[in-house]
Amino acid sequence: MSSYRGRKRKTGYPKRNKKRKPYYKKKPGSMKLQQIDTMGAVRAPPSQVMFDRYVAVLRYSDGTTQRVNAAANFMSWRYRMNNAFDPDPALASGSLSGFTELAAIYLNYKVLSFTCHTSLANRDAQPYNVVTAPTKPDVGLAYSGTYELGEFPYGRTRTMSIAGGMDQVHMSTTVNLSKFIGTAAYEFDPAFAGSTTSSSTPTNLVYFNVGFYGNVNQINGVFNGTRLEYEIMFYNRAILLT
């Protein structure tokens, strides 16, 4: 009777290749090495000098440190969410920091999203309700219905104590303009875009409002520290809807 001891059993399966070839080989001329240099900057393709479109986040700080309306118990102000050339209509503030440098390369721009960081400190002996909200129409400077802003879509409300107590409020709101306008074609609608070569504003403007109100007329109002962030797409060739 023959013995199978020491013999390899045949299973019918092919032998496994222990040395697997790599899926790709890193070469000095790979795409990764061609697009990123030693300083970490992204290079444009060889066929063009600059990208057709470029997205950057630019900041703006409100220079008005005190907000007060001594003739009433309310106060409000607003910013242009899709106008990066002149974000504050009350101050004729000029362009955002870094806007001029990018305007030397690109002809047009479109704001994709807007962020408002508001820090207010009460300077009066009465509490205030602080409200923020984006609006499609311009409700104007020192909006008399400031308390209504919290009822608007994306509106927010916070309470600020009297001076010396919990007298500071910090609020941050980010608005996706395509969703706020309510159309997926916002990115390709030239009515919401602007030109970098002049002070012309977009045909359709949208605003972000900040306000506060109390029970009696204001004396000193609030100390304002507001910073804005604009996510902007710069481009040269406009894609229009047909």
C-alpha positions in Angstrom: 0.0 0.0 0.0 1.6 3.2 -1.2 2.0 6.2 1.2 1.2 9.8 0.4 3.4 11.1 3.2 5.8 13.8 2.0 4.0 14.4 -1.3 2.4 17.8 -2.1 -1.3 17.6 -2.5 -2.6 18.9 -5.8 -5.5 21.3 -5.3 -6.1 22.3 -8.9 -5.6 26.0 -8.1 -2.8 28.0 -9.8 0.2 29.0 -7.8 0.1 32.4 -6.2 2.6 34.9 -7.5 4.4 36.1 -4.5 6.1 39.0 -6.3 3.3 41.4 -7.3 4.2 44.1 -9.7 3.4 47.6 -8.5 0.4 49.4 -10.0 2.6 52.3 -11.1 6.2 53.4 -10.9 7.2 56.8 -9.6 9.3 58.5 -12.2 11.0 61.9 -12.1 8.7 63.0 -14.9 5.4 62.0 -13.2 2.4 64.3 -13.2 2.8 65.0 -9.5 6.3 66.3 -9.9 5.4 68.3 -12.9 2.6 70.2 -11.2 4.1 71.0 -7.8 7.5 72.6 -7.5 9.9 72.5 -4.5 8.2 75.5 -2.9 4.8 73.8 -2.9 3.3 76.2 -5.5 0.9 74.7 -8.1 2.2 75.3 -11.6 -0.1 76.1 -14.6 -0.1 73.6 -17.5 2.6 74.4 -20.1 0.1 75.5 -22.7 -1.2 78.5 -20.8 0.3 81.3 -18.8 -2.4 81.4 -16.0 -5.4 79.4 -15.1 -8.7 80.4 -16.7 -10.3 80.5 -13.3 -8.9 81.1 -9.8 -10.7 80.9 -6.4 -9.3 82.9 -3.5 -10.6 83.9 0.0 -10.1 87.6 0.6 -10.8 89.5 3.9 -12.2 92.9 4.8 -12.3 94.5 8.3 -14.9 97.1 9.1 -13.2 100.4 10.0 -16.2 101.8 11.9 -15.5 100.9 15.5 -18.6 102.5 17.1 -22.2 102.0 16.0 -24.8 104.2 17.6 -28.2 105.7 16.7 -28.8 108.3 19.4 -32.2 109.3 18.0 -33.7 105.8 18.4 -33.5 102.5 20.2 -32.3 100.6 17.1 -29.3 100.5 14.8 -28.4 98.5 11.7 -25.9 98.4 8.9 -25.2 96.1 6.0 -22.6 94.8 3.6 -22.7 93.8 -0.1 -22.3 90.1 -0.2 -21.5 89.8 -3.9 -19.6 93.1 -4.4 -16.0 92.5 -3.6 -15.0 95.9 -5.1 -17.0 97.9 -2.5 -18.3 95.7 0.3 -19.6 98.5 2.5 -22.0 100.9 0.7 -22.0 103.4 3.6 -18.2 104.0 3.6 -17.2 103.7 -0.1 -14.6 101.3 1.3 -12.9 100.3 -1.8 -11.7 96.8 -2.7 -10.8 93.9 -0.4 -7.2 93.3 0.7 -5.5 91.5 -2.2 -8.2 92.3 -4.7 -6.1 94.8 -6.7 -3.3 92.2 -7.3 -5.7 89.6 -8.7 -7.5 92.3 -10.7 -4.3 92.8 -12.6 -4.6 89.2 -13.9 -8.4 88.6 -14.2 -11.1 90.7 -15.8 -14.2 89.4 -13.9 -15.1 88.0 -10.5 -18.0 86.2 -8.9 -18.5 85.8 -5.1 -19.3 82.1 -4.3 -19.7 82.4 -0.5 -19.7 85.1 2.1 -18.8 84.9 5.8 -19.4 87.5 8.5 -17.6 87.4 11.8 -19.3 90.0 14.1 -18.0 90.9 17.6 -19.9 93.6 19.5 -19.4 95.0 23.0 -22.2 96.9 24.7 -21.3 100.5 25.9 -24.7 101.4 27.3 -26.5 100.6 30.6 -29.3 98.7 28.8 -29.3 95.3 27.2 -29.5 94.8 23.5 -30.7 92.1 21.1 -28.3 91.5 18.3 -29.6 90.2 15.0 -28.0 89.2 11.7 -29.6 88.1 8.4 -28.9 88.2 4.7 -31.5 89.8 2.4 -32.0 90.1 -1.3 -33.4 93.7 -1.2 -31.5 96.5 0.3 -33.3 97.3 3.6 -31.2 100.4 4.0 -28.9 101.9 6.6 -30.4 102.0 10.2 -33.3 99.8 9.2 -36.3 100.7 11.4 -37.4 97.1 11.5 -34.2 95.8 12.9 -36.0 93.4 15.2 -37.5 91.7 12.1 -34.1 90.6 10.8 -34.1 87.6 13.0 -37.3 86.4 11.3 -35.7 86.5 7.8 -34.2 83.3 6.3 -30.8 82.5 7.8 -31.5 85.1 10.5 -29.9 84.8 13.9 -30.6 86.5 17.3 -28.4 86.9 20.4 -28.9 88.8 23.7 -26.2 91.2 25.0 -26.1 92.3 28.6 -25.5 95.8 29.9 -22.0 97.2 30.0 -19.9 95.5 32.7 -21.8 92.2 32.5 -22.0 89.6 29.7 -21.7 92.6 27.4 -20.0 90.9 24.4 -21.5 88.9 21.5 -19.6 87.0 18.9 -21.6 85.7 15.8 -20.4 84.0 12.7 -22.5 83.3 9.6 -21.6 81.8 6.3 -23.9 82.2 3.3 -23.6 80.1 0.2 -24.8 82.6 -2.4 -26.0 80.0 -4.9 -28.3 78.4 -2.3 -29.4 81.8 -0.9 -30.3 83.1 -4.4 -32.2 79.9 -5.0 -30.8 78.9 -8.4 -28.1 76.5 -9.4 -27.3 78.8 -12.3 -26.0 81.5 -10.0 -22.4 80.8 -11.0 -23.1 81.4 -14.6 -25.4 84.4 -14.3 -23.6 87.6 -15.2 -26.1 89.8 -13.3 -24.5 88.7 -10.0 -20.9 89.1 -11.3 -18.6 92.2 -11.3 -15.8 93.6 -13.3 -12.3 94.0 -11.8 -11.4 96.8 -14.2 -13.8 99.5 -12.8 -15.9 100.3 -9.8 -19.0 99.0 -11.5 -21.2 96.9 -9.2 -23.2 93.8 -10.1 -26.6 94.4 -11.5 -28.2 92.3 -8.8 -26.9 93.0 -5.3 -27.5 90.9 -2.2 -26.9 92.2 1.3 -25.9 91.0 4.8 -27.4 93.0 7.7 -26.2 93.4 11.3 -28.3 95.3 13.9 -29.2 95.6 17.5 -32.1 97.1 19.4 -33.2 97.9 23.0 -36.0 99.5 25.0 -34.8 103.1 25.2 -32.8 105.4 22.9 -29.1 104.7 22.7 -26.4 106.8 24.2 -23.1 105.2 23.3 -24.3 102.1 21.3 -21.8 99.3 20.8 -18.2 98.8 20.0 -18.0 97.1 16.6 -15.3 94.6 15.4 -16.6 92.9 12.2 -14.5 90.9 9.7 -15.7 89.7 6.4 -14.4 86.8 4.2 -15.3 86.5 0.6 -14.7 83.3 -1.4 -14.3 84.7 -4.9 -13.9 83.1 -8.3 -11.8 85.2 -10.6 -12.0 84.5 -14.4 -11.4 86.0 -17.8 -13.8 84.1 -20.0 -17.4 84.4 -19.1 -19.8 81.5 -19.5 -23.2 82.8 -20.2 -26.6 81.1 -20.2 -28.3 80.8 -23.6 
